[in-house]
Amino acid sequence: MAQQRVTVIRGDGIGPDIIDATTQILDKVGCNFAYDYADAGLVALEKHGELLPQQTLDLIAKNKVALKGPLTTPVGEGFTSINVSLRKQFKLYANVRPVLSFKGTKARYEDIDIITVRENTQGMYSGLGQTISEDGNEAEAMSKITRDGAEKIVTFAYELARREGRKKVTAVHKANILKSTSGLFLKVAREVGERYPDIESTEMIVDNTCMQLVMNPHQFDVIVTTNLFGDIISDLCAGLVGGLGMAPGANIGEECAVFEAVHGSAPDIAGKNLANPTSVILAAIQMLEYLKMADKAEKIRSALKDVIESGDRTTRDLGGEHGTTEFTQAVLDRL
């Protein structure tokens, strides 16, 4: 069997710290990956004069699997979000963001287990029709939803639910106001739901969803929604389990997939051995499951869970006093 090659983008800020920690863990559990390192973000801008060099895109296309640290898109005119560019380039239409409670995180809730499946390429993030009037007093942007795009993402959510033995899929929308775009998404979601009689299908308006997630998050199992709503809801869900440091993300298309830490690059603590690598470790677990290496994924998840629950060499955001290397070593020791 050919050795699996993985494109690794170490990223900016704390990216190299947490990515290097994660590749150590993948090696320790016996994945035997070959890593092809590529630049993106500020590091790429300094070295190559562009945020997303062609050689990086070529490596992702070649290997079809990438593990990515946080990237910084400079704020200001002329810079397109690197993450949005990657999703469009490789048609990574499904953004999968699971949140799972770990004892020891000091989160406000226990026993949370929710997956948000977010459409990744359409809606308000499509970048269509963005204009500002000459006097600067009016701005416009276009939201575009297609039947094909809605059907693909909702079907993806139901297939994921069925594969993982989930009981319920909730379609989140704003069809009461956005009758065209959100209305089409909801109509398609209802049609797709009828094909899965073994799974409970529910629907909820996005503002009520946010309130319900805060009041009674345990009612949710799999959430499927459009791009902007999914971005907001998935961050809210991360807050239920301790923050973005506990939340991974997978961007999945028909040809390839990119797995990432969803938090920012935190340049203020870069290189100081302070960062919690949990988010990108969990993203690597998603990658292993995608590659059908579930046994290795479970070994890492079990080790990580035990480290956090026992408070053994945990980082400051988890209530400990240790750094990235010590936390990583605690996981390695259990493997």
C-alpha positions in Angstrom: 0.0 0.0 0.0 1.4 3.4 -1.0 2.4 5.8 1.7 -0.2 8.5 2.3 1.2 11.9 1.6 -0.3 14.9 3.5 0.2 18.5 2.5 1.0 20.4 5.8 0.5 24.2 6.0 2.0 25.3 9.3 0.5 28.7 9.1 1.1 31.9 11.0 1.5 32.9 14.6 1.0 29.8 16.8 0.4 27.7 13.7 3.9 26.1 13.6 3.8 25.3 17.3 0.5 23.5 17.2 1.0 21.8 13.8 4.4 20.4 14.8 2.8 19.1 18.0 0.1 17.4 16.0 2.5 15.7 13.5 4.5 14.3 16.4 1.3 12.7 17.7 0.3 11.4 14.3 3.8 9.8 14.0 3.6 8.4 17.5 0.4 6.6 16.8 1.9 5.0 13.7 0.2 6.8 10.8 3.4 6.7 8.7 2.5 9.8 6.7 4.8 11.5 4.4 4.5 15.3 4.9 4.8 17.8 2.1 5.2 21.3 3.7 3.7 24.3 2.0 3.4 28.0 2.8 0.3 30.2 3.0 -0.7 33.4 4.8 1.8 36.0 6.0 4.7 33.5 5.9 4.0 33.0 2.2 3.5 36.7 1.6 7.0 37.4 3.0 8.7 34.5 1.1 6.8 34.4 -2.2 5.0 37.8 -2.5 1.6 36.2 -2.4 -0.7 34.8 0.3 -1.5 31.5 -1.5 1.3 30.5 -3.9 0.6 28.3 -6.8 3.0 25.6 -5.5 0.9 25.3 -2.4 -2.3 24.8 -4.5 -0.4 22.2 -6.6 0.6 20.3 -3.5 -3.0 20.2 -2.1 -4.3 19.1 -5.5 -1.6 16.4 -5.8 -2.0 14.9 -2.3 -5.8 15.6 -1.9 -5.5 15.8 1.9 -4.1 18.8 3.8 -3.7 19.7 7.5 -3.6 23.4 8.1 -2.7 25.7 10.9 -4.3 29.2 11.4 -3.6 31.7 8.6 -3.7 35.4 8.7 -5.3 37.4 5.9 -4.1 41.0 6.2 -7.0 43.4 7.0 -7.5 45.9 4.2 -8.5 46.3 0.6 -7.1 43.9 -2.0 -6.7 40.8 0.2 -9.2 38.0 -0.2 -9.6 35.5 2.6 -7.2 32.6 2.2 -9.7 30.1 3.6 -12.5 31.3 1.3 -10.0 31.0 -1.6 -9.1 27.5 -0.7 -12.7 26.4 -0.5 -13.5 27.9 -3.8 -10.4 26.6 -5.6 -11.0 23.0 -4.5 -14.8 23.1 -4.3 -14.8 22.2 -0.6 -18.5 22.5 -0.3 -18.9 21.0 3.2 -17.6 22.5 6.3 -17.9 20.0 9.2 -17.4 21.5 12.7 -18.0 19.0 15.6 -18.0 20.1 19.2 -17.6 17.5 22.0 -17.4 18.0 25.7 -14.2 17.1 27.5 -14.2 17.0 31.3 -11.7 19.4 32.7 -12.2 22.3 30.3 -14.3 24.4 32.7 -16.9 24.7 30.0 -20.4 25.8 31.0 -22.0 22.6 29.8 -21.3 18.9 29.9 -22.2 16.1 27.5 -22.4 18.3 24.4 -22.0 16.4 21.1 -23.1 18.5 18.2 -22.0 18.6 14.5 -22.6 21.7 12.5 -22.5 21.0 8.7 -22.2 24.3 6.9 -22.4 25.0 3.2 -19.0 26.4 2.3 -19.1 28.1 -1.1 -22.5 29.9 -1.7 -24.6 32.3 0.3 -23.2 35.5 1.6 -19.6 34.2 1.3 -19.8 33.7 -2.5 -18.3 37.2 -2.9 -20.8 38.1 -5.7 -22.1 41.6 -6.3 -20.0 43.4 -3.8 -20.2 47.1 -4.6 -19.8 50.4 -2.8 -21.3 53.6 -4.2 -18.9 56.4 -5.3 -19.9 58.5 -2.3 -19.3 55.6 0.0 -22.8 55.8 1.5 -24.3 52.6 0.0 -22.9 49.0 -0.1 -24.3 45.9 -1.6 -23.5 42.2 -1.7 -25.4 39.3 -3.3 -26.4 36.0 -1.7 -26.7 33.1 -4.1 -28.2 29.7 -3.3 -28.6 27.0 -5.9 -30.8 23.9 -5.7 -27.8 21.8 -6.5 -25.7 23.4 -3.7 -28.4 23.1 -1.2 -29.1 19.4 -2.1 -25.4 18.5 -1.9 -24.9 19.9 1.6 -28.1 18.6 3.1 -27.5 15.2 1.6 -24.0 15.3 3.1 -25.4 16.0 6.5 -27.9 13.2 6.4 -25.3 10.7 5.1 -23.0 11.8 7.9 -25.8 11.4 10.5 -26.6 7.9 9.2 -22.9 6.9 9.1 -22.3 8.0 12.6 -25.6 6.6 14.0 -27.0 10.1 14.7 -30.7 10.5 15.4 -31.7 14.0 14.2 -30.8 16.6 11.6 -32.0 20.2 12.1 -32.1 22.5 9.1 -31.4 26.1 10.1 -32.8 28.9 8.0 -34.3 32.4 7.8 -37.0 31.5 5.3 -39.6 33.7 7.1 -37.7 36.8 5.9 -35.3 35.7 3.2 -38.0 33.9 1.2 -36.0 33.4 -2.0 -32.5 32.2 -0.8 -33.3 30.7 2.6 -36.7 29.7 1.2 -35.1 27.5 -1.5 -32.6 26.0 1.1 -35.5 25.0 3.4 -37.6 23.6 0.5 -34.7 21.4 -0.6 -33.9 20.4 3.0 -37.5 19.2 3.5 -37.3 17.2 0.2 -34.0 15.6 1.2 -35.2 14.8 4.7 -38.0 12.7 3.3 -35.4 10.3 1.8 -34.1 9.5 5.3 -37.1 8.2 7.3 -34.7 6.6 9.8 -33.5 10.1 10.9 -35.7 12.7 12.6 -35.9 15.9 10.5 -36.5 19.2 12.2 -36.2 22.8 11.1 -35.5 26.0 13.1 -35.2 29.7 12.3 -31.6 30.8 12.9 -32.2 33.4 15.7 -34.3 30.9 17.6 -31.5 28.3 17.1 -29.0 30.6 18.7 -31.3 31.1 21.7 -32.0 27.3 22.0 -28.3 26.5 21.8 -27.7 28.6 24.9 -30.8 27.4 26.8 -30.9 23.7 25.9 -28.1 22.6 23.6 -28.7 19.0 24.3 -31.7 19.0 21.9 -29.3 19.3 18.9 -27.5 16.5 17.2 -26.6 17.5 13.6 -27.2 21.0 12.3 -27.2 21.8 8.6 -27.3 25.3 7.3 -26.0 27.9 4.8 -22.6 29.6 4.9 -23.1 32.7 7.1 -25.4 31.1 9.6 -23.1 28.1 9.8 -20.1 30.3 10.6 -21.9 32.0 13.4 -23.6 28.9 14.8 -20.4 26.8 14.8 -18.6 29.4 16.9 -21.5 29.6 19.3 -21.3 25.8 19.6 -17.6 26.0 20.3 -18.4 28.3 23.2 -20.5 25.6 24.7 -17.4 23.3 25.1 -14.8 25.7 26.1 -14.1 27.9 23.1 -12.4 27.8 19.7 -9.4 26.1 21.1 -11.6 23.0 21.5 -13.2 23.1 18.0 -11.8 21.6 14.8 -13.0 22.0 11.2 -13.0 19.9 8.1 -13.5 21.3 4.6 -14.5 18.5 2.3 -15.1 18.3 -1.4 -15.5 15.5 -3.9 -11.8 15.4 -4.8 -9.9 16.5 -1.7 -10.2 17.8 1.9 -8.5 20.4 4.1 -8.5 19.9 7.9 -7.8 22.9 10.1 -7.7 24.6 13.5 -10.6 27.1 13.3 -9.2 29.6 15.8 -7.0 32.6 14.9 -3.2 32.8 14.7 -2.7 34.5 18.1 0.5 36.2 17.2 0.9 37.6 20.7 1.7 34.2 22.1 3.5 32.8 19.0 6.8 31.0 19.8 6.2 31.4 23.6 5.3 27.7 24.2 1.8 28.8 25.5 -0.6 27.6 22.8 -3.1 24.8 23.3 -2.9 22.4 20.3 -6.2 20.7 20.9 -8.1 22.2 18.0 -5.7 21.1 15.4 -5.2 17.7 17.1 -9.0 17.2 16.8 -8.8 18.3 13.2 -6.2 15.6 12.6 -8.6 13.1 14.2 -11.2 14.2 11.6 -8.5 13.7 8.9 -7.8 10.1 10.1 -11.5 9.3 10.1 -11.7 10.7 6.5 -8.8 8.4 5.6 -10.6 5.5 7.2 -8.0 5.2 10.0 -10.6 5.2 12.7 -8.6 3.0 15.1 -5.8 5.5 15.2 -8.2 8.4 15.5 -9.8 6.8 18.5 -6.4 6.2 20.2 -5.5 9.9 19.9 -9.0 11.0 21.1 -8.8 8.8 24.1 -5.3 10.0 25.0 -6.3 13.7 24.6 -9.4 13.2 26.6 -7.4 11.6 29.5 -4.9 14.5 29.5 -7.5 17.2 29.7 -9.7 15.3 32.2 -6.8 14.5 34.5 -5.3 18.0 34.1 -1.9 16.4 33.4 0.4 19.2 32.0 -2.5 21.2 30.6 -2.1 24.7 29.1 -3.3 27.8 30.9 -6.6 28.1 29.0 -7.5 24.7 30.4 -6.6 25.7 33.9 -3.1 24.3 33.9 0.3 26.0 34.1 2.1 24.2 31.3 3.0 24.9 27.7 2.5 23.4 24.2 5.5 21.0 24.4 4.5 19.7 27.9 0.9 19.2 26.9 2.0 17.4 23.7 4.3 15.2 25.7 1.4 14.2 28.0 -0.5 13.0 25.0 2.5 11.2 23.6 3.1 9.4 26.9 -0.4 8.0 26.7 0.2 6.8 23.2 
